[in-house]
């Protein structure tokens, strides 16, 4: 909330409840899942309001999209201080955090040599979760 206020955004009741629900679940949620949680308290909130706020929160670095299997399966999590990546199931879309980063100093040097400066990165591994693998 503080980050948004510093950038001049108003903290509307909708933004507040969206953030509260994401913090409460501490999980990776789709826009539909966020919408269903928010509607428990704001039954008249529209999915377009959820998407508009998710986009604004993502653009401002408050949320991180985990895209895995396309837009309909995009999940969102709060941007944390601890850097991590994800493995995403290609069947059900379940995502799990991995506390490992494959980007090392040699890779960064290679990018610089090519004229790039790495600003941020997101590594997503795709696979089958144990539930989907047995089906």
SEZAFI-198097 format. One record per residue: x, y, z of N, C-alpha, C in turn. Coordinates in Angstrom, 3 decimals. Last residue first. Layout:
N
{n_east=X | n_north=Y | n_up=Z | ca_east=X | ca_north=Y | ca_up=Z | c_east=X | c_north=Y | c_up=Z}
...
***
This chain:
135
{n_east=-2.262 | n_north=-39.359 | n_up=-13.639 | ca_east=-3.550 | ca_north=-39.496 | ca_up=-14.345 | c_east=-3.372 | c_north=-40.128 | c_up=-15.705}
{n_east=0.192 | n_north=-38.891 | n_up=-12.557 | ca_east=-0.385 | ca_north=-40.209 | ca_up=-12.334 | c_east=-1.709 | c_north=-40.418 | c_up=-13.048}
{n_east=0.695 | n_north=-36.258 | n_up=-13.188 | ca_east=1.581 | ca_north=-37.270 | ca_up=-13.756 | c_east=0.975 | c_north=-38.667 | c_up=-13.621}
{n_east=-1.029 | n_north=-34.790 | n_up=-11.644 | ca_east=-1.306 | ca_north=-34.901 | ca_up=-13.072 | c_east=-0.466 | c_north=-35.987 | c_up=-13.729}
{n_east=0.230 | n_north=-35.069 | n_up=-9.086 | ca_east=-1.168 | ca_north=-35.469 | ca_up=-9.312 | c_east=-1.451 | c_north=-35.710 | c_up=-10.793}
{n_east=2.817 | n_north=-34.029 | n_up=-9.448 | ca_east=2.656 | ca_north=-35.443 | ca_up=-9.108 | c_east=1.223 | c_north=-35.929 | c_up=-9.320}
{n_east=2.861 | n_north=-31.930 | n_up=-12.417 | ca_east=2.875 | ca_north=-32.142 | ca_up=-10.964 | c_east=2.603 | c_north=-33.615 | c_up=-10.679}
{n_east=4.980 | n_north=-31.592 | n_up=-15.161 | ca_east=3.747 | ca_north=-32.212 | ca_up=-14.658 | c_east=3.870 | c_north=-32.393 | c_up=-13.161}
{n_east=6.322 | n_north=-28.419 | n_up=-16.287 | ca_east=6.369 | ca_north=-29.859 | ca_up=-16.093 | c_east=5.005 | c_north=-30.387 | c_up=-15.709}
{n_east=8.414 | n_north=-25.629 | n_up=-16.767 | ca_east=7.137 | ca_north=-26.271 | ca_up=-17.040 | c_east=7.290 | c_north=-27.780 | c_up=-16.910}
{n_east=9.757 | n_north=-22.902 | n_up=-15.022 | ca_east=9.962 | ca_north=-24.243 | ca_up=-15.527 | c_east=8.599 | c_north=-24.887 | c_up=-15.704}
{n_east=10.565 | n_north=-19.615 | n_up=-15.423 | ca_east=9.464 | ca_north=-20.535 | ca_up=-15.142 | c_east=9.769 | c_north=-21.854 | c_up=-15.813}
{n_east=12.224 | n_north=-16.861 | n_up=-14.259 | ca_east=12.425 | ca_north=-18.182 | ca_up=-14.847 | c_east=11.252 | c_north=-19.054 | c_up=-14.431}
{n_east=12.640 | n_north=-13.581 | n_up=-14.838 | ca_east=11.672 | ca_north=-14.514 | ca_up=-14.297 | c_east=11.875 | c_north=-15.841 | c_up=-15.013}
{n_east=14.429 | n_north=-10.556 | n_up=-14.068 | ca_east=14.194 | ca_north=-11.781 | ca_up=-14.823 | c_east=13.205 | c_north=-12.661 | c_up=-14.075}
{n_east=15.622 | n_north=-7.203 | n_up=-14.676 | ca_east=14.960 | ca_north=-8.218 | ca_up=-13.846 | c_east=14.770 | c_north=-9.463 | c_up=-14.707}
{n_east=17.767 | n_north=-6.110 | n_up=-16.089 | ca_east=17.014 | ca_north=-5.303 | ca_up=-15.131 | c_east=16.279 | c_north=-6.205 | c_up=-14.149}
{n_east=20.822 | n_north=-6.499 | n_up=-17.586 | ca_east=19.713 | ca_north=-7.233 | ca_up=-16.985 | c_east=19.051 | c_north=-6.372 | c_up=-15.919}
{n_east=21.736 | n_north=-4.914 | n_up=-20.425 | ca_east=21.846 | ca_north=-4.806 | ca_up=-18.976 | c_east=20.615 | c_north=-5.493 | c_up=-18.401}
{n_east=23.447 | n_north=-5.847 | n_up=-23.445 | ca_east=22.263 | ca_north=-5.782 | ca_up=-22.593 | c_east=22.639 | c_north=-5.578 | c_up=-21.137}
{n_east=25.564 | n_north=-6.339 | n_up=-25.163 | ca_east=25.018 | ca_north=-4.993 | ca_up=-25.111 | c_east=23.785 | c_north=-4.834 | c_up=-24.239}
{n_east=26.818 | n_north=-8.702 | n_up=-25.021 | ca_east=25.873 | ca_north=-8.545 | ca_up=-26.127 | c_east=25.195 | c_north=-7.182 | c_up=-26.127}
{n_east=28.132 | n_north=-8.373 | n_up=-22.656 | ca_east=28.943 | ca_north=-8.475 | ca_up=-23.864 | c_east=28.081 | c_north=-8.276 | c_up=-25.113}
{n_east=25.965 | n_north=-8.591 | n_up=-20.940 | ca_east=26.655 | ca_north=-7.303 | ca_up=-21.071 | c_east=27.485 | c_north=-7.259 | c_up=-22.349}
{n_east=25.441 | n_north=-11.357 | n_up=-21.220 | ca_east=24.446 | ca_north=-10.356 | ca_up=-21.618 | c_east=25.105 | c_north=-8.996 | c_up=-21.851}
{n_east=27.791 | n_north=-12.415 | n_up=-20.138 | ca_east=27.421 | ca_north=-12.717 | ca_up=-21.522 | c_east=26.406 | c_north=-11.705 | c_up=-22.047}
{n_east=27.551 | n_north=-11.529 | n_up=-17.495 | ca_east=28.670 | ca_north=-11.053 | ca_up=-18.325 | c_east=28.372 | c_north=-11.264 | c_up=-19.806}
{n_east=25.342 | n_north=-13.064 | n_up=-16.758 | ca_east=25.227 | ca_north=-11.602 | ca_up=-16.759 | c_east=26.341 | c_north=-10.982 | c_up=-17.604}
{n_east=26.491 | n_north=-15.600 | n_up=-16.867 | ca_east=25.364 | ca_north=-15.276 | ca_up=-17.739 | c_east=25.211 | c_north=-13.760 | c_up=-17.864}
{n_east=28.369 | n_north=-15.383 | n_up=-14.812 | ca_east=28.814 | ca_north=-15.655 | ca_up=-16.190 | c_east=27.723 | c_north=-15.292 | c_up=-17.204}
{n_east=26.771 | n_north=-15.078 | n_up=-12.525 | ca_east=27.593 | ca_north=-13.956 | ca_up=-12.981 | c_east=28.078 | c_north=-14.150 | c_up=-14.419}
{n_east=23.591 | n_north=-16.744 | n_up=-13.180 | ca_east=24.851 | ca_north=-16.525 | ca_up=-12.471 | c_east=25.643 | c_north=-15.379 | c_up=-13.107}
{n_east=20.475 | n_north=-17.896 | n_up=-12.808 | ca_east=21.190 | ca_north=-16.780 | ca_up=-13.417 | c_east=22.443 | c_north=-16.499 | c_up=-12.588}
{n_east=18.999 | n_north=-19.773 | n_up=-11.440 | ca_east=20.036 | ca_north=-20.258 | ca_up=-12.353 | c_east=20.843 | c_north=-19.143 | c_up=-13.029}
{n_east=18.123 | n_north=-19.748 | n_up=-8.114 | ca_east=18.188 | ca_north=-18.904 | ca_up=-9.297 | c_east=19.324 | c_north=-19.376 | c_up=-10.202}
{n_east=15.783 | n_north=-21.104 | n_up=-5.867 | ca_east=17.053 | ca_north=-21.262 | ca_up=-6.569 | c_east=17.011 | c_north=-20.372 | c_up=-7.802}
{n_east=13.346 | n_north=-21.964 | n_up=-4.533 | ca_east=14.304 | ca_north=-20.995 | ca_up=-3.988 | c_east=15.695 | c_north=-21.223 | c_up=-4.562}
{n_east=10.435 | n_north=-22.132 | n_up=-6.242 | ca_east=11.733 | ca_north=-22.783 | ca_up=-6.127 | c_east=12.728 | c_north=-21.722 | c_up=-5.668}
{n_east=6.927 | n_north=-22.560 | n_up=-5.813 | ca_east=8.121 | ca_north=-21.717 | ca_up=-5.733 | c_east=9.371 | c_north=-22.568 | c_up=-5.575}
{n_east=4.663 | n_north=-23.933 | n_up=-8.109 | ca_east=5.393 | ca_north=-24.099 | ca_up=-6.858 | c_east=6.642 | c_north=-23.226 | c_up=-6.915}
{n_east=1.413 | n_north=-24.020 | n_up=-9.490 | ca_east=2.766 | ca_north=-23.475 | ca_up=-9.507 | c_east=3.386 | c_north=-23.618 | c_up=-8.123}
{n_east=-0.944 | n_north=-25.651 | n_up=-11.535 | ca_east=-0.385 | ca_north=-25.488 | ca_up=-10.189 | c_east=1.057 | c_north=-25.014 | c_up=-10.302}
{n_east=-1.972 | n_north=-26.229 | n_up=-14.020 | ca_east=-1.555 | ca_north=-24.855 | ca_up=-13.762 | c_east=-1.003 | c_north=-24.611 | c_up=-12.373}
{n_east=-2.624 | n_north=-28.735 | n_up=-14.951 | ca_east=-3.563 | ca_north=-28.097 | ca_up=-14.020 | c_east=-3.187 | c_north=-26.651 | c_up=-13.689}
{n_east=-0.612 | n_north=-29.161 | n_up=-17.043 | ca_east=-1.989 | ca_north=-29.674 | ca_up=-17.105 | c_east=-2.947 | c_north=-28.878 | c_up=-16.237}
{n_east=1.847 | n_north=-28.122 | n_up=-16.522 | ca_east=1.255 | ca_north=-27.781 | ca_up=-17.820 | c_east=-0.182 | c_north=-28.277 | c_up=-17.948}
{n_east=2.785 | n_north=-26.669 | n_up=-13.501 | ca_east=2.229 | ca_north=-27.865 | ca_up=-14.129 | c_east=1.507 | c_north=-27.462 | c_up=-15.419}
{n_east=5.756 | n_north=-24.841 | n_up=-13.050 | ca_east=4.313 | ca_north=-24.787 | ca_up=-13.293 | c_east=3.875 | c_north=-26.066 | c_up=-13.985}
{n_east=8.044 | n_north=-23.573 | n_up=-10.799 | ca_east=7.790 | ca_north=-24.670 | ca_up=-11.720 | c_east=6.269 | c_north=-24.764 | c_up=-11.807}
{n_east=9.709 | n_north=-20.389 | n_up=-10.333 | ca_east=8.574 | ca_north=-21.305 | ca_up=-10.213 | c_east=8.666 | c_north=-22.468 | c_up=-11.194}
{n_east=11.976 | n_north=-18.504 | n_up=-8.171 | ca_east=11.358 | ca_north=-18.829 | ca_up=-9.457 | c_east=10.281 | c_north=-19.881 | c_up=-9.235}
{n_east=13.006 | n_north=-15.692 | n_up=-6.099 | ca_east=12.757 | ca_north=-17.099 | ca_up=-6.379 | c_east=12.108 | c_north=-17.259 | c_up=-7.751}
{n_east=14.230 | n_north=-13.515 | n_up=-3.628 | ca_east=14.165 | ca_north=-13.823 | ca_up=-5.055 | c_east=13.958 | c_north=-15.325 | c_up=-5.249}
{n_east=12.649 | n_north=-11.919 | n_up=-1.065 | ca_east=13.454 | ca_north=-13.094 | ca_up=-1.407 | c_east=13.189 | c_north=-13.508 | c_up=-2.859}
{n_east=10.838 | n_north=-9.854 | n_up=-1.037 | ca_east=12.258 | ca_north=-9.498 | ca_up=-0.987 | c_east=13.117 | c_north=-10.693 | c_up=-1.387}
{n_east=8.140 | n_north=-10.287 | n_up=-3.385 | ca_east=8.813 | ca_north=-10.484 | ca_up=-2.098 | c_east=10.259 | c_north=-10.039 | c_up=-2.186}
{n_east=5.161 | n_north=-9.390 | n_up=-4.721 | ca_east=6.603 | ca_north=-9.265 | ca_up=-4.930 | c_east=7.260 | c_north=-9.334 | c_up=-3.554}
{n_east=2.539 | n_north=-11.748 | n_up=-4.491 | ca_east=3.144 | ca_north=-10.498 | ca_up=-4.041 | c_east=4.637 | c_north=-10.532 | c_up=-4.338}
{n_east=1.391 | n_north=-13.327 | n_up=-7.507 | ca_east=1.862 | ca_north=-13.371 | ca_up=-6.133 | c_east=2.449 | c_north=-12.013 | c_up=-5.779}
{n_east=-0.868 | n_north=-14.844 | n_up=-9.783 | ca_east=-0.200 | ca_north=-13.652 | ca_up=-9.259 | c_east=0.238 | c_north=-13.895 | c_up=-7.826}
{n_east=-1.094 | n_north=-16.706 | n_up=-12.815 | ca_east=-1.283 | ca_north=-16.594 | ca_up=-11.375 | c_east=-0.458 | c_north=-15.407 | c_up=-10.893}
{n_east=-2.672 | n_north=-17.470 | n_up=-15.814 | ca_east=-1.714 | ca_north=-16.606 | ca_up=-15.126 | c_east=-2.093 | c_north=-16.524 | c_up=-13.651}
{n_east=-4.380 | n_north=-18.893 | n_up=-17.350 | ca_east=-3.805 | ca_north=-19.592 | ca_up=-16.203 | c_east=-2.786 | c_north=-18.732 | c_up=-15.459}
{n_east=-5.066 | n_north=-17.249 | n_up=-19.386 | ca_east=-6.147 | ca_north=-17.769 | ca_up=-18.549 | c_east=-5.628 | c_north=-18.514 | c_up=-17.330}
{n_east=-2.532 | n_north=-16.698 | n_up=-20.626 | ca_east=-3.220 | ca_north=-15.679 | ca_up=-19.824 | c_east=-4.285 | c_north=-16.259 | c_up=-18.903}
{n_east=-0.220 | n_north=-19.529 | n_up=-20.332 | ca_east=-1.073 | ca_north=-18.572 | ca_up=-21.008 | c_east=-1.864 | c_north=-17.704 | c_up=-20.059}
{n_east=1.111 | n_north=-21.157 | n_up=-18.389 | ca_east=0.368 | ca_north=-21.730 | ca_up=-19.503 | c_east=-0.613 | c_north=-20.748 | c_up=-20.137}
{n_east=3.176 | n_north=-19.232 | n_up=-16.867 | ca_east=3.108 | ca_north=-20.665 | ca_up=-17.120 | c_east=2.420 | c_north=-21.102 | c_up=-18.384}
{n_east=3.130 | n_north=-16.730 | n_up=-15.502 | ca_east=2.318 | ca_north=-16.971 | ca_up=-16.691 | c_east=2.187 | c_north=-18.435 | c_up=-17.080}
{n_east=2.821 | n_north=-15.021 | n_up=-12.817 | ca_east=3.435 | ca_north=-16.307 | ca_up=-13.120 | c_east=2.612 | c_north=-16.859 | c_up=-14.284}
{n_east=3.374 | n_north=-11.615 | n_up=-12.087 | ca_east=2.585 | ca_north=-12.620 | ca_up=-12.799 | c_east=3.418 | c_north=-13.872 | c_up=-13.057}
{n_east=3.597 | n_north=-10.042 | n_up=-9.012 | ca_east=4.390 | ca_north=-10.686 | ca_up=-10.057 | c_east=3.503 | c_north=-11.707 | c_up=-10.746}
{n_east=2.707 | n_north=-6.856 | n_up=-7.627 | ca_east=2.405 | ca_north=-8.251 | ca_up=-7.938 | c_east=3.336 | c_north=-8.750 | c_up=-9.037}
{n_east=4.115 | n_north=-4.488 | n_up=-7.522 | ca_east=3.532 | ca_north=-5.006 | ca_up=-6.285 | c_east=3.199 | c_north=-6.485 | c_up=-6.448}
{n_east=5.030 | n_north=-3.157 | n_up=-9.790 | ca_east=5.926 | ca_north=-4.059 | ca_up=-9.082 | c_east=5.414 | c_north=-4.599 | c_up=-7.768}
{n_east=3.304 | n_north=-1.728 | n_up=-11.321 | ca_east=4.000 | ca_north=-0.997 | ca_up=-10.266 | c_east=4.850 | c_north=-1.907 | c_up=-9.375}
{n_east=2.140 | n_north=-3.603 | n_up=-12.959 | ca_east=2.957 | ca_north=-2.544 | ca_up=-13.577 | c_east=3.786 | c_north=-1.785 | c_up=-12.546}
{n_east=0.648 | n_north=-4.987 | n_up=-11.008 | ca_east=1.753 | ca_north=-5.646 | ca_up=-11.693 | c_east=2.703 | c_north=-4.608 | c_up=-12.292}
{n_east=-1.270 | n_north=-3.111 | n_up=-10.321 | ca_east=-0.387 | ca_north=-3.622 | ca_up=-9.279 | c_east=0.839 | c_north=-4.317 | c_up=-9.879}
{n_east=-2.549 | n_north=-2.802 | n_up=-12.816 | ca_east=-1.896 | ca_north=-1.656 | ca_up=-12.191 | c_east=-0.894 | c_north=-2.125 | c_up=-11.128}
{n_east=-3.547 | n_north=-5.428 | n_up=-13.162 | ca_east=-2.617 | ca_north=-4.846 | ca_up=-14.136 | c_east=-1.851 | c_north=-3.677 | c_up=-13.532}
{n_east=-5.263 | n_north=-5.602 | n_up=-10.941 | ca_east=-4.133 | ca_north=-6.539 | ca_up=-11.064 | c_east=-3.095 | c_north=-5.966 | c_up=-12.029}
{n_east=-7.126 | n_north=-3.623 | n_up=-11.644 | ca_east=-6.282 | ca_north=-3.445 | ca_up=-10.468 | c_east=-5.073 | c_north=-4.382 | c_up=-10.485}
{n_east=-8.250 | n_north=-4.771 | n_up=-13.949 | ca_east=-7.695 | ca_north=-3.411 | ca_up=-13.996 | c_east=-6.722 | c_north=-3.186 | c_up=-12.831}
{n_east=-9.215 | n_north=-7.233 | n_up=-12.935 | ca_east=-8.147 | ca_north=-7.196 | ca_up=-13.939 | c_east=-7.466 | c_north=-5.826 | c_up=-14.003}
{n_east=-11.210 | n_north=-6.268 | n_up=-11.158 | ca_east=-10.117 | ca_north=-7.111 | ca_up=-10.664 | c_east=-8.941 | c_north=-7.037 | c_up=-11.639}
{n_east=-12.877 | n_north=-4.964 | n_up=-12.925 | ca_east=-12.239 | ca_north=-4.192 | ca_up=-11.857 | c_east=-11.049 | c_north=-4.961 | c_up=-11.293}
{n_east=-13.769 | n_north=-7.157 | n_up=-14.421 | ca_east=-12.977 | ca_north=-6.115 | ca_up=-15.092 | c_east=-12.254 | c_north=-5.231 | c_up=-14.068}
{n_east=-15.319 | n_north=-8.519 | n_up=-12.612 | ca_east=-14.039 | ca_north=-9.111 | ca_up=-12.981 | c_east=-13.151 | c_north=-8.091 | c_up=-13.683}
{n_east=-16.872 | n_north=-6.305 | n_up=-10.199 | ca_east=-16.777 | ca_north=-6.979 | ca_up=-11.488 | c_east=-15.392 | c_north=-7.520 | c_up=-11.758}
{n_east=-18.611 | n_north=-6.477 | n_up=-7.133 | ca_east=-17.371 | ca_north=-6.136 | ca_up=-7.845 | c_east=-17.270 | c_north=-6.958 | c_up=-9.129}
{n_east=-20.782 | n_north=-7.116 | n_up=-5.550 | ca_east=-21.056 | ca_north=-6.443 | ca_up=-6.821 | c_east=-19.796 | c_north=-6.073 | c_up=-7.607}
{n_east=-19.855 | n_north=-8.211 | n_up=-3.163 | ca_east=-20.550 | ca_north=-9.078 | ca_up=-4.121 | c_east=-20.779 | c_north=-8.435 | c_up=-5.485}
{n_east=-17.435 | n_north=-8.033 | n_up=-1.308 | ca_east=-17.937 | ca_north=-7.038 | ca_up=-2.263 | c_east=-18.623 | c_north=-7.787 | c_up=-3.407}
{n_east=-16.924 | n_north=-10.382 | n_up=0.084 | ca_east=-17.168 | ca_north=-9.146 | ca_up=0.837 | c_east=-17.749 | c_north=-8.035 | c_up=-0.028}
{n_east=-16.761 | n_north=-12.305 | n_up=-1.846 | ca_east=-17.327 | ca_north=-12.700 | ca_up=-0.551 | c_east=-17.645 | c_north=-11.472 | c_up=0.301}
{n_east=-15.364 | n_north=-11.190 | n_up=-3.924 | ca_east=-16.833 | ca_north=-11.145 | ca_up=-3.984 | c_east=-17.499 | c_north=-11.602 | c_up=-2.698}
{n_east=-12.723 | n_north=-11.890 | n_up=-3.319 | ca_east=-13.162 | ca_north=-10.511 | ca_up=-3.089 | c_east=-14.685 | c_north=-10.422 | c_up=-3.060}
{n_east=-12.687 | n_north=-14.594 | n_up=-4.147 | ca_east=-12.398 | ca_north=-14.235 | ca_up=-2.751 | c_east=-12.931 | c_north=-12.846 | c_up=-2.418}
{n_east=-13.269 | n_north=-14.339 | n_up=-6.874 | ca_east=-14.159 | ca_north=-15.109 | ca_up=-6.011 | c_east=-13.928 | c_north=-14.802 | c_up=-4.537}
{n_east=-11.028 | n_north=-12.793 | n_up=-7.715 | ca_east=-12.389 | ca_north=-12.283 | ca_up=-7.862 | c_east=-13.344 | c_north=-13.002 | c_up=-6.923}
{n_east=-8.952 | n_north=-14.618 | n_up=-7.271 | ca_east=-8.973 | ca_north=-13.344 | ca_up=-6.535 | c_east=-10.384 | c_north=-12.773 | c_up=-6.549}
{n_east=-9.715 | n_north=-16.545 | n_up=-9.135 | ca_east=-9.649 | ca_north=-16.894 | ca_up=-7.714 | c_east=-9.674 | c_north=-15.643 | c_up=-6.845}
{n_east=-9.496 | n_north=-15.046 | n_up=-11.514 | ca_east=-10.792 | ca_north=-15.603 | ca_up=-11.109 | c_east=-10.808 | c_north=-15.961 | c_up=-9.628}
{n_east=-6.745 | n_north=-14.551 | n_up=-11.549 | ca_east=-7.669 | ca_north=-13.421 | ca_up=-11.441 | c_east=-9.045 | c_north=-13.908 | c_up=-10.993}
{n_east=-5.115 | n_north=-16.994 | n_up=-9.416 | ca_east=-5.545 | ca_north=-16.490 | ca_up=-10.715 | c_east=-6.460 | c_north=-15.298 | c_up=-10.484}
{n_east=-2.452 | n_north=-16.954 | n_up=-7.008 | ca_east=-3.869 | ca_north=-16.916 | ca_up=-7.341 | c_east=-4.103 | c_north=-16.430 | c_up=-8.762}
{n_east=-0.385 | n_north=-18.455 | n_up=-4.870 | ca_east=-0.388 | ca_north=-17.993 | ca_up=-6.250 | c_east=-1.822 | c_north=-18.094 | c_up=-6.744}
{n_east=-0.653 | n_north=-17.323 | n_up=-1.449 | ca_east=-0.461 | ca_north=-18.293 | ca_up=-2.514 | c_east=-0.408 | c_north=-17.633 | c_up=-3.864}
{n_east=-1.519 | n_north=-16.024 | n_up=0.792 | ca_east=-0.075 | ca_north=-16.246 | ca_up=0.632 | c_east=0.210 | c_north=-17.282 | c_up=-0.449}
{n_east=-4.032 | n_north=-15.307 | n_up=1.627 | ca_east=-3.857 | ca_north=-16.653 | ca_up=1.078 | c_east=-2.393 | c_north=-17.030 | c_up=0.940}
{n_east=-3.606 | n_north=-12.692 | n_up=2.597 | ca_east=-4.197 | ca_north=-13.726 | ca_up=3.451 | c_east=-3.942 | c_north=-15.126 | c_up=2.935}
{n_east=-2.632 | n_north=-11.317 | n_up=0.336 | ca_east=-1.772 | ca_north=-11.485 | ca_up=1.518 | c_east=-2.293 | c_north=-12.629 | c_up=2.385}
{n_east=-4.896 | n_north=-11.407 | n_up=-1.291 | ca_east=-3.656 | ca_north=-12.013 | ca_up=-1.768 | c_east=-2.713 | c_north=-12.271 | c_up=-0.588}
{n_east=-6.707 | n_north=-10.006 | n_up=0.307 | ca_east=-6.982 | ca_north=-11.402 | ca_up=-0.051 | c_east=-5.719 | c_north=-12.106 | c_up=-0.537}
{n_east=-5.500 | n_north=-7.458 | n_up=0.429 | ca_east=-5.727 | ca_north=-8.236 | ca_up=1.651 | c_east=-5.929 | c_north=-9.712 | c_up=1.329}
{n_east=-5.594 | n_north=-6.651 | n_up=-2.272 | ca_east=-4.304 | ca_north=-6.873 | ca_up=-1.614 | c_east=-4.466 | c_north=-7.730 | c_up=-0.356}
{n_east=-8.386 | n_north=-6.460 | n_up=-2.532 | ca_east=-7.617 | ca_north=-7.334 | ca_up=-3.432 | c_east=-6.277 | c_north=-7.672 | c_up=-2.775}
{n_east=-8.984 | n_north=-4.519 | n_up=-0.614 | ca_east=-9.474 | ca_north=-5.885 | ca_up=-0.416 | c_east=-8.743 | c_north=-6.880 | c_up=-1.325}
{n_east=-7.655 | n_north=-2.241 | n_up=-1.733 | ca_east=-7.330 | ca_north=-2.721 | ca_up=-0.389 | c_east=-7.759 | c_north=-4.182 | c_up=-0.218}
{n_east=-8.943 | n_north=-1.921 | n_up=-4.149 | ca_east=-7.504 | ca_north=-2.230 | ca_up=-4.123 | c_east=-7.113 | c_north=-2.822 | c_up=-2.777}
{n_east=-11.541 | n_north=-1.330 | n_up=-3.187 | ca_east=-11.306 | ca_north=-2.484 | ca_up=-4.052 | c_east=-9.829 | c_north=-2.890 | c_up=-4.038}
{n_east=-11.193 | n_north=1.046 | n_up=-1.740 | ca_east=-11.621 | ca_north=-0.171 | ca_up=-1.031 | c_east=-11.360 | c_north=-1.435 | c_up=-1.865}
{n_east=-8.103 | n_north=2.564 | n_up=-2.922 | ca_east=-9.552 | ca_north=2.388 | ca_up=-2.954 | c_east=-9.927 | c_north=1.147 | c_up=-2.150}
{n_east=-5.732 | n_north=4.532 | n_up=-2.480 | ca_east=-5.988 | ca_north=3.186 | ca_up=-1.978 | c_east=-7.501 | c_north=3.044 | c_up=-1.852}
{n_east=-4.449 | n_north=6.252 | n_up=-5.316 | ca_east=-5.380 | ca_north=6.195 | ca_up=-4.196 | c_east=-5.542 | c_north=4.742 | c_up=-3.767}
{n_east=-1.050 | n_north=6.822 | n_up=-6.184 | ca_east=-2.301 | ca_north=6.075 | ca_up=-6.363 | c_east=-3.145 | c_north=6.147 | c_up=-5.105}
{n_east=1.462 | n_north=7.995 | n_up=-5.922 | ca_east=0.310 | ca_north=8.852 | ca_up=-6.154 | c_east=-1.002 | c_north=8.135 | c_up=-6.401}
{n_east=3.573 | n_north=6.517 | n_up=-5.145 | ca_east=3.471 | ca_north=6.772 | ca_up=-6.585 | c_east=2.218 | c_north=7.577 | c_up=-6.940}
{n_east=3.094 | n_north=6.225 | n_up=-2.454 | ca_east=4.271 | ca_north=6.997 | ca_up=-2.864 | c_east=4.214 | c_north=7.362 | c_up=-4.339}
{n_east=0.917 | n_north=4.488 | n_up=-2.578 | ca_east=0.715 | ca_north=5.865 | ca_up=-2.104 | c_east=1.866 | c_north=6.760 | c_up=-2.541}
{n_east=2.229 | n_north=2.147 | n_up=-3.406 | ca_east=1.227 | ca_north=2.777 | ca_up=-4.268 | c_east=0.999 | c_north=4.231 | c_up=-3.879}
{n_east=3.855 | n_north=1.618 | n_up=-1.185 | ca_east=4.464 | ca_north=1.804 | ca_up=-2.509 | c_east=3.497 | c_north=2.512 | c_up=-3.457}
{n_east=1.948 | n_north=1.185 | n_up=0.800 | ca_east=2.847 | ca_north=2.322 | ca_up=0.906 | c_east=3.460 | c_north=2.653 | c_up=-0.452}
{n_east=0.829 | n_north=-1.185 | n_up=0.000 | ca_east=0.000 | ca_north=0.000 | ca_up=0.000 | c_east=0.877 | c_north=1.253 | c_up=0.000}
***
